Amino acid sequence: MNEVTEALLARVHAARAGLAAAVAADDAYAVAVAQDELDDAVRLARRHGLDVEATEADEG
């Protein structure tokens, strides 16, 4: 796995964690911001050919 791939996967993972924390905190604004970050991270990962759904299932 190269550095770009690792960085993209780390960003997706962090974005998912951020979204979960925002949902747990019941903070609507933080949820919206975290969702935007997750959407952007997933879009970039897919653009680089990464299957982030499979990665998510492997992490869970």
MIZATOR-258455 format. One record per residue (C-alpha): x, z, y. Coordinates in nm, 3 decimals, always signed. Last residue first. Layout:
BEGIN
x | z | y
X | Z | Y $
...
end
This chain:
BEGIN
x | z | y
-1.606 | +1.163 | -0.321 $
-1.273 | +0.998 | -0.245 $
-1.313 | +0.715 | -0.499 $
-1.665 | +0.641 | -0.375 $
-1.537 | +0.619 | -0.016 $
-1.257 | +0.383 | -0.118 $
-1.506 | +0.159 | -0.296 $
-1.715 | +0.147 | +0.022 $
-1.404 | +0.081 | +0.229 $
-1.322 | -0.242 | +0.048 $
-1.024 | -0.353 | +0.254 $
-0.978 | -0.720 | +0.346 $
-0.815 | -0.671 | +0.686 $
-1.137 | -0.759 | +0.868 $
-1.308 | -0.508 | +0.640 $
-1.079 | -0.232 | +0.766 $
-1.139 | -0.333 | +1.127 $
-1.517 | -0.327 | +1.084 $
-1.502 | +0.005 | +0.898 $
-1.301 | +0.164 | +1.180 $
-1.535 | +0.027 | +1.446 $
-1.848 | +0.148 | +1.266 $
-1.688 | +0.488 | +1.209 $
-1.594 | +0.522 | +1.575 $
-1.945 | +0.422 | +1.684 $
-2.093 | +0.673 | +1.440 $
-1.867 | +0.946 | +1.579 $
-1.979 | +0.873 | +1.936 $
-2.348 | +0.874 | +1.838 $
-2.308 | +1.190 | +1.629 $
-2.121 | +1.363 | +1.913 $
-2.410 | +1.283 | +2.147 $
-2.671 | +1.409 | +1.902 $
-2.492 | +1.737 | +1.831 $
-2.647 | +1.900 | +1.523 $
-2.313 | +2.068 | +1.445 $
-2.341 | +1.953 | +1.084 $
-2.410 | +1.597 | +1.204 $
-2.105 | +1.609 | +1.430 $
-1.889 | +1.745 | +1.148 $
-2.008 | +1.473 | +0.909 $
-1.937 | +1.207 | +1.170 $
-1.589 | +1.340 | +1.228 $
-1.519 | +1.346 | +0.855 $
-1.634 | +0.986 | +0.823 $
-1.417 | +0.887 | +1.120 $
-1.118 | +1.063 | +0.969 $
-1.161 | +0.875 | +0.639 $
-1.205 | +0.543 | +0.817 $
-0.896 | +0.609 | +1.029 $
-0.693 | +0.712 | +0.724 $
-0.798 | +0.391 | +0.548 $
-0.687 | +0.186 | +0.847 $
-0.356 | +0.370 | +0.874 $
-0.282 | +0.332 | +0.502 $
-0.361 | -0.038 | +0.512 $
-0.140 | -0.087 | +0.816 $
+0.144 | +0.108 | +0.657 $
+0.147 | -0.096 | +0.336 $
+0.000 | +0.000 | +0.000 $
end
